[in-house]
Amino acid sequence: MHRIRPLEPNEVDKEARDIFDDFLKERGNIPNMFRTLAYRPKLLRTAFDHFRAILKTGTVDFKLKEMIAVRVSQMNDCGY
């Protein structure tokens, strides 16, 4: 159960919608963390840029980084 309801794409401003569209093109979904951060567009942009910097750079494959994030979420009983 969410304490803060994640926003739907039709409920966000243009900047958040652009970020949502990027997620949809790349992943086919919008992670709940980013749907919730859309209440604060500046925080959404900062988190999105940070997320990209971590997952899209370096020598470790993107998919492996994503699997690690999912596993850590499971270990912490957190809905990634």
N, C-alpha and C positions, 0 to 999 in steps of 0.2 A: 504494500500500500504506500502510495506517495504522500508525503506531507505537503508538497507543492506540486500541483498538477502540471506536467509537461505541456507546453503550448503546441498547438497544431500549426502547420504552415500558414493557414489562412488567418491566424491570430497575431502574426508578428509583423514588424516594420520591414522596409525594403532591405536594409543591410542584413538583418537576420534571415530574411527570405533568401538572399543571395548565398549565405552560408549554408542554409538548409538545402538549397539547390545543388551546391557543391557536394554535400554529403550524399544526396540522392543519386547524383551522377556516378560518384565513386563507389558507393557502398550499397546503394539501393534502400538505405534507411537513414534515419536521423537519430543518433544516440540520444537517449533520454536526458543525459547530463546536459547536452547542448540545447535540447528543447526546453529544459528548465532554466538554463542560463539566459535564454532569450527574453526573460523578464527584465534583464539588465543588459542592453545591447553592448555597452562597453566591455563588460565582463565576458560576454559571449565572444566578441572579437578577440580579446586577449587570450582566452582559453583556446579558441580555434587556432590562432597563430602558434601558440605553444604546442598544441596537439600536433599540428603539421610539422613543426620543427623537430619534435621527438620522433614521430613515426616516418617521416619522409626523408630524413637525413641519416648519415652513418652507414656502417657496413652490415648491420643486422637487417635481414629482410623484413619488409613491412608486415607480411603475414605472420612471421614469428613474433614480432613485437605485439601484434594484435592478439595472438594466442596467449602470450604472457599476461597481457592486460586482463583477458577473460579469466584466466586461471587465478590470478591474484584476486580478482573480484569474487570468484567462487570461494576462495579460501577465507575471505573476509565477510562472507555472507552478504554480499552487496550485489544488487541487480545491475550489472554492467549493461 
